Amino acid sequence: MNRRTLLTGAGAAAAVAATGAYLRDRYAARPVIPDVPLGDERLEQRPSRARGRTVDFYTAVPHGHGDGRGLPVCLVLHGASKTAADFPALGLGRLLTDSVRRGNRPFVLAGATGGRLSWRPSGADDPQRMVHEEIPAWCAERGFETDRLAVCGWSMGGFGSLLLAETFPGFVRAVAAFSPAVHPGDEVFARAAALRGTPVGLWCGTDDGLLPDVRALERALPEPKAAGSYAEGRHNFAYWSTCVPEAFDLIADSTV
C-alpha cells in the first residue's frame, strides 16, 4: 500500500487526514499487487465429474515463459468468499511474475472453484478429488509438469491445502497456508503427523481471530515449519498478498 504523508507548516490537519487514509487502506481488502507484466493467464470452464458440475479453471504462467509447458505446478485453493474467477483480480499472475523476477525458478499456478465445502467431499460433490485427480489431468493437457506439485491456499483453502497433503502423503512437495481455518481437534490436527517430510509454511495476521489456532497447529506439526510469520494484518488479501512472495520462494525451492 502507498502511504503518502504531507508535512508542511499548515500540515497538521493534512497529516491527520493522510494517516487516516493510510489506515483505511491498510485494513481494506485490497491486495498488494506488484507492478510487473502479466504472463499467460487464463480462466476456462471445465466439466468436473468429481463435483458433478462445470467449474471455472484458472491457470497463470509467469511473464516470459510462454505457455508454461514443462513447468511445475502450484495448486491454488481459494477461501470461502472467493472462487477461481476471482484469482485475476487478486493479482496472482503478477505475483507469480514477481517471483521469477526476484530470482526464483518458474512454476505455474492452477486452481478451480471448489465451492464452500472446506475442500472435503459432501455426498456426490468432492472438491478434494477434483484437486487430486482432475486438476493435474487438466494441467497435463496443457503440458505442465505434474510430477512436481505444491499447494497453497488461504482461510478455508489453507485448511484444504493442509488436508490434501495429509490425505495423500507425497502428493505435493510443499504446502503454503495463509490463515488456515483450522481448529484443535479437527481433521488437520488429527492427521498432522502425515505432514512429516513435507515442508509447510504458515502465515497469519496478528489481528486475525484464527491466530491462536494457527499457532497451535504450528506446535502440532511433526517438524518445524519451513517458512511463515505472524505479522500485522487481518483476515483478508491485503495481508495475504504480502505473504505470497515468501510462500512462492518456498514453492519454487520445493518444486525444483
FIKE-567904 format. One record per residue: residue number from 1; residue in one letter; x negated, y, z of N, C-alpha, C in turn. Coordinates in steps of 0.02 Angstrom, whole numbers, plus 50000, padded with zeros to 5 digits. Layout:
<sites>
> num;residu;nX;nY;nZ;caX;caY;caZ;cX;cY;cZ
> NUM;A;X;Y;Z;X;Y;Z;X;Y;Z
...
</sites>
This chain:
<sites>
> num;residu;nX;nY;nZ;caX;caY;caZ;cX;cY;cZ
> 1;M;49958;49941;50000;50000;50000;50000;49956;50062;50000
> 2;N;49979;50116;49968;49941;50177;49966;49961;50222;50023
> 3;R;49912;50246;50062;49925;50291;50117;49897;50359;50098
> 4;R;49940;50408;50093;49918;50474;50074;49934;50522;50131
> 5;T;49884;50553;50157;49893;50599;50213;49866;50667;50195
> 6;L;49906;50717;50202;49887;50785;50185;49875;50824;50249
> 7;L;49813;50847;50258;49795;50885;50317;49774;50955;50296
> 8;T;49814;51002;50311;49799;51071;50295;49813;51114;50356
> 9;G;49800;51180;50350;49813;51223;50406;49886;51222;50427
> 10;A;49930;51213;50378;50001;51210;50394;50025;51138;50388
> 11;G;49979;51091;50400;49994;51022;50383;50020;50978;50438
> 12;A;50037;51003;50496;50061;50959;50549;50124;50923;50527
> 13;A;50171;50961;50500;50234;50930;50479;50222;50882;50421
> 14;A;50177;50904;50375;50161;50860;50318;50129;50796;50340
> 15;A;50085;50801;50390;50052;50740;50414;50102;50692;50445
> 16;V;50149;50719;50483;50201;50676;50513;50242;50643;50458
> 17;A;50261;50683;50406;50300;50655;50352;50262;50600;50315
> 18;A;50198;50613;50303;50157;50563;50267;50150;50499;50307
> 19;T;50139;50506;50372;50133;50448;50415;50198;50408;50415
> 20;G;50254;50443;50419;50318;50408;50418;50329;50371;50354
> 21;A;50310;50402;50298;50317;50369;50233;50274;50306;50230
> 22;Y;50213;50311;50257;50168;50254;50257;50198;50196;50297
> 23;L;50225;50212;50356;50252;50160;50398;50312;50127;50366
> 24;R;50354;50167;50333;50412;50138;50298;50387;50091;50244
> 25;D;50335;50111;50207;50308;50070;50153;50275;50007;50181
> 26;R;50240;50014;50237;50204;49958;50267;50251;49902;50287
> 27;Y;50310;49920;50310;50356;49869;50333;50412;49854;50284
> 28;A;50407;49880;50224;50454;49863;50171;50436;49794;50144
> 29;A;50479;49768;50102;50467;49701;50075;50429;49703;50009
> 30;R;50401;49760;49990;50366;49765;49927;50298;49731;49931
> 31;P;50282;49687;49883;50217;49655;49884;50161;49702;49862
> 32;V;50101;49687;49883;50041;49723;49862;50014;49687;49800
> 33;I;50020;49719;49742;50002;49687;49679;49941;49721;49649
> 34;P;49888;49684;49634;49827;49715;49606;49839;49741;49535
> 35;D;49805;49793;49518;49810;49824;49452;49762;49789;49404
> 36;V;49782;49729;49382;49741;49689;49336;49788;49662;49282
> 37;P;49760;49640;49225;49802;49615;49170;49839;49551;49189
> 38;L;49896;49542;49159;49935;49482;49167;49917;49432;49113
> 39;G;49908;49369;49131;49894;49318;49082;49958;49287;49055
> 40;D;49955;49226;49034;50012;49190;49005;50059;49171;49063
> 41;E;50112;49208;49070;50162;49197;49123;50229;49179;49090
> 42;R;50259;49124;49110;50320;49101;49078;50373;49081;49130
> 43;L;50436;49093;49112;50492;49069;49151;50538;49033;49104
> 44;E;50542;48967;49112;50582;48925;49068;50636;48890;49109
> 45;Q;50678;48853;49075;50728;48812;49109;50715;48739;49091
> 46;R;50718;48697;49141;50707;48626;49132;50762;48586;49166
> 47;P;50785;48532;49135;50833;48488;49170;50796;48446;49222
> 48;S;50819;48448;49283;50788;48409;49337;50834;48352;49357
> 49;R;50812;48292;49345;50851;48234;49367;50851;48229;49443
> 50;A;50795;48248;49473;50790;48243;49546;50840;48289;49580
> 51;R;50854;48347;49550;50901;48394;49580;50971;48389;49548
> 52;G;50976;48354;49492;51042;48347;49461;51067;48411;49430
> 53;R;51021;48453;49406;51040;48518;49376;50982;48546;49336
> 54;T;50996;48598;49299;50943;48634;49264;50913;48685;49312
> 55;V;50846;48691;49312;50812;48736;49359;50766;48783;49321
> 56;D;50752;48840;49351;50700;48884;49324;50632;48855;49339
> 57;F;50588;48856;49289;50520;48829;49296;50472;48885;49277
> 58;Y;50429;48902;49325;50382;48958;49317;50311;48932;49310
> 59;T;50273;48963;49265;50201;48949;49261;50164;49015;49250
> 60;A;50103;49017;49275;50060;49075;49263;49989;49052;49253
> 61;V;49956;49081;49204;49885;49068;49188;49848;49133;49198
> 62;P;49789;49132;49227;49752;49195;49235;49733;49225;49167
> 63;H;49732;49291;49165;49714;49327;49104;49644;49304;49080
> 64;G;49639;49292;49014;49576;49272;48985;49567;49197;48979
> 65;H;49619;49158;49000;49613;49085;48998;49668;49054;48956
> 66;G;49689;49090;48905;49734;49063;48855;49798;49034;48884
> 67;D;49814;48973;48861;49874;48940;48885;49862;48897;48946
> 68;G;49801;48898;48972;49786;48862;49034;49770;48789;49025
> 69;R;49765;48766;48963;49752;48695;48952;49687;48674;48987
> 70;G;49692;48618;49025;49634;48590;49059;49623;48619;49129
> 71;L;49663;48668;49150;49653;48697;49216;49694;48660;49269
> 72;P;49667;48656;49330;49704;48625;49385;49764;48668;49404
> 73;V;49807;48641;49447;49872;48671;49461;49882;48682;49536
> 74;C;49907;48741;49552;49933;48753;49620;50009;48757;49616
> 75;L;50042;48711;49649;50114;48711;49653;50137;48766;49700
> 76;V;50191;48801;49683;50215;48857;49723;50286;48841;49746
> 77;L;50296;48842;49812;50362;48828;49842;50388;48892;49874
> 78;H;50445;48915;49850;50474;48978;49873;50509;48972;49940
> 79;G;50521;49029;49971;50560;49032;50033;50634;49034;50018
> 80;A;50674;49038;50071;50747;49032;50064;50779;49089;50027
> 81;S;50748;49149;50028;50779;49207;49997;50757;49218;49925
> 82;K;50715;49175;49898;50689;49183;49830;50700;49120;49789
> 83;T;50691;49127;49723;50690;49070;49677;50630;49079;49631
> 84;A;50618;49031;49588;50563;49037;49541;50571;49097;49495
> 85;A;50632;49119;49484;50644;49178;49441;50616;49242;49472
> 86;D;50604;49241;49537;50577;49300;49572;50501;49304;49569
> 87;F;50468;49251;49548;50394;49249;49552;50360;49305;49512
> 88;P;50384;49321;49451;50350;49376;49415;50352;49441;49453
> 89;A;50409;49459;49483;50414;49522;49519;50372;49523;49582
> 90;L;50355;49465;49609;50312;49461;49668;50238;49471;49650
> 91;G;50223;49473;49586;50155;49486;49564;50109;49426;49566
> 92;L;50137;49365;49566;50095;49306;49573;50046;49299;49515
> 93;G;50068;49316;49454;50024;49310;49397;49965;49358;49401
> 94;R;49976;49418;49424;49920;49466;49430;49875;49448;49489
> 95;L;49903;49422;49542;49862;49398;49598;49817;49341;49575
> 96;L;49842;49301;49528;49802;49246;49501;49744;49273;49459
> 97;T;49757;49322;49416;49703;49353;49378;49652;49384;49425
> 98;D;49675;49417;49477;49631;49448;49525;49584;49396;49557
> 99;S;49610;49337;49570;49569;49284;49600;49509;49267;49555
> 100;V;49522;49261;49490;49467;49245;49443;49419;49304;49439
> 101;R;49445;49364;49438;49401;49423;49434;49357;49431;49496
> 102;R;49379;49402;49551;49337;49404;49612;49286;49348;49613
> 103;G;49285;49307;49560;49234;49256;49554;49256;49184;49565
> 104;N;49321;49173;49577;49345;49105;49586;49353;49068;49521
> 105;R;49349;49002;49524;49365;48960;49467;49439;48967;49451
> 106;P;49457;48965;49387;49528;48975;49369;49571;48913;49384
> 107;F;49633;48926;49398;49684;48874;49404;49750;48906;49382
> 108;V;49801;48866;49375;49867;48893;49355;49916;48884;49413
> 109;L;49969;48922;49410;50024;48916;49459;50084;48884;49424
> 110;A;50120;48843;49461;50180;48811;49434;50230;48801;49490
> 111;G;50292;48821;49479;50343;48812;49529;50412;48812;49498
> 112;A;50460;48782;49533;50528;48779;49509;50576;48794;49567
> 113;T;50637;48810;49550;50686;48827;49601;50708;48764;49639
> 114;G;50701;48766;49705;50717;48707;49745;50777;48715;49790
> 115;G;50815;48769;49781;50873;48779;49824;50853;48798;49895
> 116;R;50898;48786;49942;50886;48806;50012;50887;48746;50058
> 117;L;50858;48691;50034;50859;48628;50072;50795;48616;50110
> 118;S;50753;48667;50118;50688;48660;50151;50644;48608;50115
> 119;W;50655;48601;50049;50615;48556;50008;50618;48484;50033
> 120;R;50678;48467;50058;50692;48398;50080;50752;48372;50041
> 121;P;50759;48306;50035;50817;48278;50000;50881;48288;50039
> 122;S;50935;48300;50003;51002;48305;50033;51050;48272;49984
> 123;G;51070;48211;49999;51112;48173;49954;51076;48161;49888
> 124;A;51108;48180;49833;51079;48169;49767;51032;48225;49746
> 125;D;51026;48277;49787;50983;48334;49772;50917;48326;49809
> 126;D;50863;48316;49772;50798;48301;49803;50743;48347;49774
> 127;P;50738;48409;49801;50687;48454;49776;50615;48430;49789
> 128;Q;50605;48391;49842;50538;48365;49855;50517;48317;49799
> 129;R;50562;48275;49777;50546;48229;49722;50533;48268;49658
> 130;M;50570;48323;49647;50557;48365;49589;50485;48390;49590
> 131;V;50461;48413;49648;50393;48438;49654;50342;48382;49645
> 132;H;50356;48325;49674;50308;48269;49673;50304;48235;49605
> 133;E;50360;48230;49570;50362;48191;49508;50372;48234;49446
> 134;E;50420;48278;49447;50440;48312;49386;50395;48371;49368
> 135;I;50380;48414;49417;50338;48472;49401;50269;48450;49374
> 136;P;50236;48401;49404;50173;48378;49374;50182;48354;49302
> 137;A;50238;48320;49288;50250;48296;49220;50260;48355;49172
> 138;W;50297;48406;49195;50306;48466;49153;50240;48502;49141
> 139;C;50198;48502;49192;50132;48533;49185;50088;48494;49136
> 140;A;50092;48428;49140;50052;48386;49094;50073;48399;49022
> 141;E;50137;48411;49010;50160;48426;48942;50126;48490;48916
> 142;R;50110;48535;48961;50077;48598;48942;50002;48591;48937
> 143;G;49976;48532;48954;49905;48520;48950;49866;48539;49013
> 144;F;49902;48554;49067;49868;48569;49130;49838;48506;49160
> 145;E;49788;48514;49203;49754;48457;49235;49791;48439;49299
> 146;T;49832;48387;49297;49874;48370;49354;49842;48320;49402
> 147;D;49779;48302;49389;49743;48260;49438;49713;48303;49493
> 148;R;49715;48369;49484;49687;48415;49534;49741;48465;49554
> 149;L;49778;48448;49607;49835;48488;49629;49822;48518;49698
> 150;A;49850;48577;49709;49855;48607;49775;49926;48631;49782
> 151;V;49945;48656;49841;50013;48681;49851;50011;48740;49898
> 152;C;50053;48790;49883;50060;48846;49928;50134;48864;49933
> 153;G;50152;48897;49988;50221;48917;49996;50229;48962;50056
> 154;W;50285;48998;50059;50297;49043;50114;50364;49027;50147
> 155;S;50367;49038;50213;50427;49028;50252;50453;48956;50241
> 156;M;50514;48948;50215;50540;48882;50201;50493;48844;50155
> 157;G;50463;48879;50107;50416;48847;50062;50351;48828;50095
> 158;G;50331;48864;50148;50273;48843;50187;50286;48778;50222
> 159;F;50347;48773;50252;50368;48709;50282;50366;48654;50230
> 160;G;50396;48667;50171;50398;48617;50118;50330;48596;50093
> 161;S;50283;48644;50090;50216;48628;50067;50180;48580;50115
> 162;L;50186;48595;50179;50156;48551;50230;50189;48482;50229
> 163;L;50255;48481;50224;50290;48417;50224;50273;48376;50163
> 164;L;50264;48408;50106;50244;48373;50045;50177;48339;50054
> 165;A;50129;48375;50082;50062;48347;50092;50063;48290;50143
> 166;E;50107;48295;50192;50112;48242;50242;50148;48180;50215
> 167;T;50198;48191;50173;50237;48135;50147;50198;48095;50095
> 168;F;50155;48130;50058;50115;48097;50006;50041;48113;50017
> 169;P;50010;48082;50066;49939;48097;50081;49895;48088;50019
> 170;G;49853;48138;50007;49808;48135;49950;49838;48163;49886
> 171;F;49902;48180;49886;49934;48207;49826;49906;48276;49809
> 172;V;49895;48317;49860;49866;48383;49848;49799;48388;49884
> 173;R;49756;48432;49857;49689;48439;49885;49685;48495;49937
> 174;A;49737;48536;49942;49738;48589;49992;49809;48614;50000
> 175;V;49824;48642;50059;49889;48672;50074;49877;48743;50100
> 176;A;49912;48791;50071;49910;48860;50096;49982;48878;50116
> 177;A;49993;48889;50181;50060;48902;50206;50063;48970;50239
> 178;F;50106;49013;50213;50116;49080;50240;50178;49081;50284
> 179;S;50170;49096;50348;50225;49098;50396;50272;49039;50387
> 180;P;50246;48977;50388;50290;48919;50377;50345;48915;50430
> 181;A;50405;48900;50408;50462;48896;50454;50462;48829;50490
> 182;V;50414;48820;50534;50405;48759;50572;50426;48770;50644
> 183;H;50443;48715;50678;50461;48719;50748;50437;48655;50783
> 184;P;50409;48660;50842;50387;48600;50878;50442;48548;50881
> 185;G;50425;48486;50862;50474;48432;50862;50502;48417;50793
> 186;D;50490;48461;50743;50516;48447;50676;50471;48398;50640
> 187;E;50488;48383;50577;50451;48332;50539;50378;48351;50529
> 188;V;50366;48415;50517;50297;48436;50504;50253;48423;50565
> 189;F;50277;48439;50624;50240;48424;50685;50233;48349;50694
> 190;A;50286;48312;50683;50286;48239;50695;50236;48204;50649
> 191;R;50225;48230;50589;50182;48197;50540;50115;48232;50532
> 192;A;50098;48277;50577;50038;48318;50568;49975;48276;50559
> 193;A;49971;48218;50589;49912;48175;50582;49898;48158;50509
> 194;A;49950;48157;50467;49941;48139;50397;49903;48192;50358
> 195;L;49893;48251;50388;49855;48305;50355;49780;48297;50362
> 196;R;49758;48247;50399;49686;48236;50406;49654;48227;50337
> 197;G;49602;48264;50325;49567;48260;50261;49592;48309;50209
> 198;T;49647;48344;50224;49675;48394;50178;49664;48463;50207
> 199;P;49625;48507;50175;49615;48574;50201;49681;48612;50205
> 200;V;49694;48642;50263;49756;48679;50275;49740;48751;50292
> 201;G;49772;48798;50258;49768;48868;50275;49834;48891;50305
> 202;L;49830;48928;50360;49890;48953;50394;49884;49028;50405
> 203;W;49936;49065;50385;49939;49137;50396;50006;49154;50426
> 204;C;50008;49204;50471;50071;49227;50498;50062;49297;50526
> 205;G;50110;49340;50515;50107;49408;50540;50118;49412;50615
> 206;T;50086;49458;50647;50093;49465;50720;50161;49493;50740
> 207;D;50199;49520;50691;50266;49544;50705;50319;49495;50680
> 208;D;50298;49434;50667;50342;49382;50642;50364;49338;50700
> 209;G;50429;49326;50706;50454;49284;50761;50430;49213;50758
> 210;L;50405;49191;50701;50380;49122;50695;50308;49114;50721
> 211;L;50276;49169;50740;50205;49165;50758;50191;49113;50813
> 212;P;50229;49110;50868;50213;49059;50919;50216;48988;50891
> 213;D;50264;48974;50846;50270;48907;50819;50214;48892;50770
> 214;V;50192;48942;50732;50137;48931;50685;50072;48919;50724
> 215;R;50062;48957;50777;50003;48945;50819;50006;48875;50850
> 216;A;50066;48853;50870;50073;48786;50898;50056;48733;50845
> 217;L;50076;48745;50784;50059;48698;50730;49984;48695;50720
> 218;E;49951;48753;50722;49878;48752;50715;49846;48707;50768
> 219;R;49871;48711;50829;49844;48669;50882;49859;48595;50871
> 220;A;49913;48581;50834;49933;48512;50821;49898;48481;50761
> 221;L;49863;48522;50721;49829;48495;50663;49774;48446;50684
> 222;P;49764;48393;50645;49712;48344;50663;49641;48371;50654
> 223;E;49634;48426;50616;49569;48458;50604;49579;48533;50606
> 224;P;49526;48572;50621;49533;48645;50620;49558;48669;50553
> 225;K;49598;48722;50553;49622;48749;50490;49564;48773;50448
> 226;A;49571;48766;50382;49517;48783;50336;49515;48857;50319
> 227;A;49570;48892;50329;49575;48963;50314;49636;48990;50349
> 228;G;49642;49057;50349;49702;49087;50377;49687;49136;50433
> 229;S;49738;49175;50451;49730;49225;50502;49798;49247;50527
> 230;Y;49798;49284;50581;49859;49313;50610;49846;49388;50615
> 231;A;49873;49425;50567;49861;49497;50562;49928;49533;50565
> 232;E;49924;49599;50571;49985;49640;50575;50028;49629;50513
> 233;G;50091;49614;50524;50136;49602;50468;50200;49570;50491
> 234;R;50250;49575;50449;50315;49545;50463;50328;49486;50417
> 235;H;50389;49461;50420;50408;49402;50381;50432;49424;50312
> 236;N;50385;49449;50271;50403;49470;50204;50342;49470;50159
> 237;F;50354;49482;50094;50299;49477;50046;50252;49537;50048
> 238;A;50272;49591;50082;50224;49645;50093;50164;49619;50132
> 239;Y;50177;49575;50179;50123;49543;50217;50093;49484;50179
> 240;W;50135;49439;50155;50110;49378;50124;50066;49392;50064
> 241;S;50082;49444;50025;50041;49460;49967;49970;49478;49987
> 242;T;49961;49505;50047;49893;49521;50070;49855;49459;50091
> 243;C;49890;49404;50101;49858;49340;50121;49840;49298;50060
> 244;V;49874;49311;50004;49864;49271;49944;49791;49268;49921
> 245;P;49754;49324;49920;49684;49318;49897;49643;49265;49935
> 246;E;49648;49264;50001;49610;49214;50039;49637;49145;50025
> 247;A;49703;49139;50018;49732;49074;50002;49708;49049;49934
> 248;F;49705;49094;49885;49681;49074;49819;49607;49056;49820
> 249;D;49568;49086;49866;49499;49065;49875;49497;48991;49896
> 250;L;49538;48974;49945;49541;48906;49969;49562;48858;49914
> 251;I;49613;48877;49876;49639;48833;49823;49586;48824;49768
> 252;A;49554;48878;49749;49503;48873;49696;49446;48827;49717
> 253;D;49425;48833;49779;49370;48791;49804;49391;48717;49809
> 254;S;49455;48706;49823;49478;48637;49835;49496;48600;49772
> 255;T;49507;48636;49716;49528;48602;49655;49472;48598;49603
> 256;V;49410;48608;49626;49352;48603;49580;49347;48531;49553
</sites>
